[in-house]
């Protein structure tokens, strides 16, 4: 029986691009979890009056690249807070997720997106965290980190 290739997410990074050419990505500080983009495909009902066996027919529609979200340790005025605050209302930016090195090296997912949510949580008896939501505006591309 083959051994599993499963890995933990420790060592993953989320970075924001500067828009320059060549683009430089800066890691967001204190990221505690990442939910990568999740594609979904629209399904369009193409049923017509002569569909075989009175059975609905469907065709594939457009791909929605979904959202990416990540959680950080919220440090008001800290590096991550400042970086995220500067993205609000400034349009599309490039992002990169770097997954931990596996058998083939560290894999990256690059995508464009718009910051749509920044939600700090400040509890009385636990660490402060913030959830960041990005509406993905492109397909993601995969690569291998240098």
C-alpha positions in Angstrom: 0.0 0.0 0.0 1.3 3.4 -0.9 2.0 6.0 1.8 -0.2 9.1 1.8 1.1 12.3 0.2 -1.1 14.5 2.5 0.5 17.6 4.1 -0.4 20.2 6.6 -0.8 23.9 5.5 2.0 25.2 7.8 4.3 27.3 5.7 1.7 28.5 3.3 1.8 32.2 2.4 -0.6 34.8 0.9 1.0 37.8 -0.8 -0.2 41.0 -2.5 1.3 42.2 -5.8 2.6 45.7 -6.3 1.3 46.0 -9.9 4.8 46.7 -11.3 6.5 44.9 -14.1 8.0 42.6 -13.1 5.6 42.3 -10.3 6.9 42.0 -6.7 4.7 40.1 -4.2 4.8 41.0 -0.5 3.7 38.4 2.0 0.8 39.4 4.3 2.0 39.1 8.0 0.4 36.8 10.5 -1.9 34.8 8.2 -3.5 32.0 10.2 -5.7 30.3 7.5 -6.3 30.6 3.8 -9.4 29.5 1.8 -8.2 29.5 -1.9 -10.5 30.5 -4.8 -13.2 27.9 -5.5 -14.4 27.8 -9.1 -18.0 27.0 -9.9 -19.6 26.6 -13.3 -23.0 27.9 -14.2 -25.4 25.3 -15.5 -27.9 26.5 -18.1 -31.2 24.8 -18.7 -31.4 24.1 -22.5 -34.6 22.0 -22.4 -36.9 22.4 -25.4 -40.3 21.1 -26.5 -38.7 18.0 -28.1 -36.1 17.1 -25.5 -35.8 13.3 -25.5 -37.9 11.4 -23.0 -39.3 14.7 -21.5 -36.0 15.0 -19.8 -34.3 18.3 -19.0 -31.1 19.1 -20.9 -28.3 21.3 -19.7 -25.3 23.0 -21.1 -22.2 24.4 -19.4 -22.2 28.1 -18.8 -19.6 30.6 -17.6 -17.1 29.8 -14.8 -17.3 32.0 -11.7 -13.8 32.0 -10.0 -15.4 32.6 -6.6 -13.8 34.1 -3.6 -10.6 33.8 -1.6 -10.6 34.5 2.1 -7.9 34.5 4.7 -7.7 35.2 8.4 -4.9 37.1 10.1 -4.0 37.9 13.7 -5.4 41.4 13.9 -2.8 43.9 15.0 -4.4 47.4 14.6 -1.9 49.6 12.7 0.4 46.6 12.1 1.9 45.6 8.7 -1.0 43.4 7.6 -3.7 45.9 8.8 -2.0 48.7 6.9 -1.5 46.7 3.7 -5.1 45.6 3.7 -6.4 49.1 4.5 -4.6 50.5 1.5 -6.4 48.1 -0.9 -9.9 49.2 0.0 -11.6 50.9 -2.9 -8.6 50.8 -5.2 -9.8 48.2 -7.7 -8.2 45.0 -8.9 -4.9 43.7 -7.4 -2.9 40.6 -8.0 -2.6 38.0 -5.2 -0.4 34.9 -4.8 -0.9 31.9 -2.5 2.2 29.8 -2.0 1.6 26.3 -0.7 4.2 24.5 1.4 6.9 22.6 -0.5 5.9 19.0 -1.3 7.5 16.4 -3.5 7.5 18.8 -6.5 8.5 22.0 -4.6 6.3 24.9 -3.4 3.3 25.4 -5.7 1.8 28.9 -6.3 -1.7 30.1 -7.3 -1.8 33.6 -8.8 -5.0 35.4 -9.4 -6.5 38.9 -9.6 -9.2 40.1 -7.3 -11.0 43.0 -5.5 -11.0 43.4 -1.7 -14.7 43.1 -0.8 -14.5 42.5 2.9 -12.3 43.3 5.9 -13.8 42.1 9.2 -11.9 42.5 12.4 -13.1 40.6 15.5 -12.1 42.0 18.9 -13.2 39.6 21.6 -12.8 40.3 25.3 -11.1 36.9 26.1 -9.3 35.7 23.0 -6.8 37.0 20.4 -8.0 39.6 17.9 -8.4 38.3 14.3 -9.6 39.7 11.0 -11.1 37.9 8.0 -10.3 39.3 4.6 -12.4 38.5 1.5 -11.4 38.9 -2.1 -13.7 38.5 -5.1 -11.6 36.7 -7.6 -11.8 38.4 -11.1 -9.7 36.0 -13.1 -8.8 32.3 -13.5 -5.9 31.4 -11.2 -2.7 30.2 -12.7 -0.4 27.7 -11.1 3.3 27.7 -10.9 6.3 26.5 -8.9 7.9 29.0 -6.5 11.5 29.9 -7.3 
